[in-house]
Amino acid sequence: MSDRSAISPANRGFFYLKNPHKSAGMTVFLSLFLGGFGLHRFYLGKPLSGAVMLILSLITLALIATGLNQLETLEPNGMLAVVSGALGFGMIVSAWALVDLLIILVGVFSAPASHDEIH
């Protein structure tokens, strides 16, 4: 029996999550303010995708920081690093975090209820 059959769509509410043990408010807060780092995914029990988001965010920050340092010395590769970081990985992670936030707000974001249900 799935969680969807237990609560009708009309009674789910705005911040319904499939895992009732997780706070909807905390999930929205993490997604809104720290979603680019994937912390909302760690909170909801999705560590692999959370780790991917975190690594992509760290790569983005490293590329931007490296590029800005190279721009100060007028090296031509500085702008390439900044642009590839901000427009490459940065846009991917930002879009992913925005889609996650929208899915959470709509109420269809799936979080495993317990370790027993993960197959």
C-alpha positions in Angstrom: 0.0 0.0 0.0 1.5 3.3 -1.0 1.5 6.6 1.0 -0.6 8.2 -1.7 -3.6 6.0 -1.0 -3.6 6.8 2.7 -4.2 10.5 2.2 -6.3 11.9 -0.6 -4.8 14.6 -2.8 -7.4 17.1 -1.6 -6.4 16.6 2.0 -2.6 16.5 1.6 -2.1 20.2 2.0 0.5 22.5 0.5 3.6 21.1 2.1 2.7 17.4 2.1 5.6 15.0 2.0 5.4 11.3 1.5 7.3 10.8 4.7 5.3 12.2 7.7 8.4 11.9 10.0 10.1 14.8 8.2 9.2 18.4 8.9 7.7 20.1 5.8 8.8 23.5 7.1 12.4 22.4 7.6 12.4 20.8 4.1 11.2 24.0 2.5 13.7 26.0 4.5 16.6 23.8 3.6 15.6 23.7 -0.1 15.0 27.4 -0.3 18.2 28.6 1.5 20.6 25.7 1.1 19.1 23.8 -1.8 22.1 24.5 -4.0 24.2 22.4 -1.7 21.7 19.5 -1.6 21.1 19.7 2.2 17.4 19.2 1.7 18.1 15.9 0.0 20.3 14.7 2.9 17.5 15.7 5.3 14.9 13.7 3.3 17.1 10.5 3.2 18.5 10.9 -0.3 22.3 11.0 0.4 23.5 10.0 -3.0 21.8 12.8 -4.9 22.5 15.2 -2.1 26.2 14.3 -2.4 26.1 14.9 -6.2 24.6 18.3 -5.6 27.1 19.2 -2.9 30.1 18.1 -5.1 28.7 20.1 -8.1 28.3 23.2 -5.9 31.8 22.9 -4.5 33.2 22.5 -8.0 31.3 25.6 -9.0 32.7 27.6 -6.1 36.2 26.4 -6.8 36.0 27.4 -10.5 34.7 30.8 -9.7 37.3 31.4 -6.9 40.1 30.2 -9.2 38.9 32.3 -12.0 38.6 35.4 -9.9 42.1 35.0 -8.7 43.4 34.6 -12.3 41.4 37.7 -13.3 43.3 39.7 -10.8 46.6 38.7 -12.5 45.0 39.3 -16.0 45.4 35.6 -17.0 43.2 34.8 -20.0 42.0 31.5 -18.4 40.5 33.4 -15.5 37.3 34.4 -17.4 36.9 30.9 -18.8 37.0 29.4 -15.3 34.5 32.0 -14.0 32.1 31.5 -16.9 32.4 27.7 -16.9 31.8 27.6 -13.1 28.9 30.1 -13.0 27.2 29.3 -16.2 28.1 25.6 -16.4 27.8 23.8 -13.1 26.2 26.7 -11.3 23.2 26.8 -13.6 22.8 23.0 -13.4 22.8 23.0 -9.6 20.6 26.1 -9.5 18.0 24.6 -11.9 18.0 21.3 -10.0 17.5 23.1 -6.6 14.7 25.2 -8.1 12.9 22.1 -9.5 13.3 20.4 -6.1 11.8 23.4 -4.3 8.8 23.5 -6.7 8.3 19.7 -6.3 8.4 20.1 -2.6 5.9 23.0 -2.6 3.5 21.1 -4.8 3.8 18.1 -2.5 5.0 15.3 -4.7 8.6 15.0 -3.5 9.2 11.4 -2.4 11.3 10.7 0.7 11.9 7.1 2.0 9.9 6.5 5.2 12.5 4.1 6.7 15.5 2.1 5.7 13.2 -1.0 5.5 11.3 0.5 2.6 14.4 1.2 0.5 15.0 -1.6 -2.1 
